[in-house]
Amino acid sequence: MKLHTISLSIALALSSSVASLAFTAPAQAHDMVPGAVQQTPILLTGLTVHTVVNGLQVDTDVLIDQGKIAAIGKDLTAPAGAKVLALDGKHLYPGLIALANQLGLIEISAVRATNDSKEVTNTNPDIRAKVAYNADSEVIPTIRSNGFTHSMIYPAGAMLMGQSSLMQLDSWNYQDAVTKDDTGLHVNWPNADTVGSRWNPKPADEVRKANAKQLKQLQQYFADAKAYYDAEQEGLNYGKDSRWQAMLALFNGELPLFVHADDARQIQQAMLLAKQYKLALTIVGGRDSWRIADELAANNVAVIYTAPFGLPTRGDESYAQAYKTPAVLQQAGVKFALSLDGYWDTRNLVFAAGQAINYGLTPEQALRSVTINAAQIAGADASLGSIEVGKAASLVVSDGDIFDYITHKVSYMWIDGREVDLNNRNKQLHDKYKQRIN
């Protein structure tokens, strides 16, 4: 059996990348200090509390203690030595969760030395995105200031891309940031479209053959990994292949499969593979998911919908199809979370959820799509995604409706009870040039 090891060339390339980042570090390190561990209780009073799971609670208090939500109710008594914040009329939300992005892996997409989002070759299931996460990224504070406390980052690539992790967004390094490790194996599904394009002007037959070849190759990778898994169960593996070793958890049900696919045909192919190997499947992208929503629901396939903005894919689709798809998924009973696959534009995800409200979602359903649903898909709903006693005190205060462009104003944030500095580079530049005008 051929062993899959990191070659010297890749090791040298990694060393070179680290060296390059060392020289560019001053240009991509923000100066916000991570919050200190909570030392005293904090009582938040007079809030409109969006619990997610227990409805909307008006004029309600929330007590935070030892990084957890200790109590929720009206007229709570402050413990001795507690800090009391009177936030009358403001809105309290669970920290928003952004799934399937590359926040902290890319600083400036056009500067290669600051892009550590993917590795070479088609088979990298052993790659873990968390190792490349830059907790000092200037982009991260801009995402936090719109209400996001957590982000699930994944490595990009050609086919078997690697494994994602859920990160909290106020940390010194990636070790501090990891909230839930190995949230899923990410696969970039082969193209299913048989129509040539301006960038690939080939006849349909050639495109179809190329697609079939890629699909066969991916299916072979899974067959090889399953054979390795079966041999491992029988104690017949002599030596380790790091690629298939990383996929053992996939076949024993511990590691979900995240397939990046937009076309309905891709999604159906992925569903067949997941059924063959009895894998827990989540679709990332899902632009065509509205076309097969009932099929997705029947097969218990979740969707991380990454196209909440944009033009229709086809000429015969509604101009508002991107905006209406979340409501279609909701009505069909598909578990879904909203996402914007990228890095800096993740901040706009909160307004994508607001836009979905205009096209069929209720405010409660939209909130679930960036809180508890996202936490469930990432396997972290035991501690995140809702305001409940005993859960992590990862909370956000907005002056008004957090999904509304006009009333959205995040004034406080806590992650595990630690108060987060909401300053960022954008605000600093705004304050600087405001003085120039004055």
Buried (B, 14 or more C-beta within 10 A) or exposed (E): EEEBEEEEEEEEEBEEBEEBBEEBEEEBEBEBEBBEEBEEBBBBBBBBBBBBBEEBBEEBBBBBBEBBBBBBEEEBEBBEEBBEBEBEEBBBBBBBBBBBBBBBBBBBEEEEBBBBBBBEBBBBBBBBBBEBBBBBBBBBBBBBBBBBBBBBBBBBBBBBBBBBBBBBBBBEEBEEBBBBEBBBBBBBBBBBBBEEEEEEEBEEEEBBEBBEEBBEEBBEBBEBBBEBBEBBEEEEBEEBBBBBBBBBBBBEEEBBBBBBBBBBBBBBBBBEBBEEBEBBBBBBBBBBBBBBBEBBBEBEBBBBBBBBBEEEBEEEBEEEBBBBBBBBBBBBEBBBBBBBBBBBBBBBBBBBBBBBBEBBBEBBBBBBBBBBBBBBBBBBBEBBBBBBEEBBBBBBBBBBBBBBEEEBBBEBBBBBBBBBBBBBBBEEEEEEEEEEEE
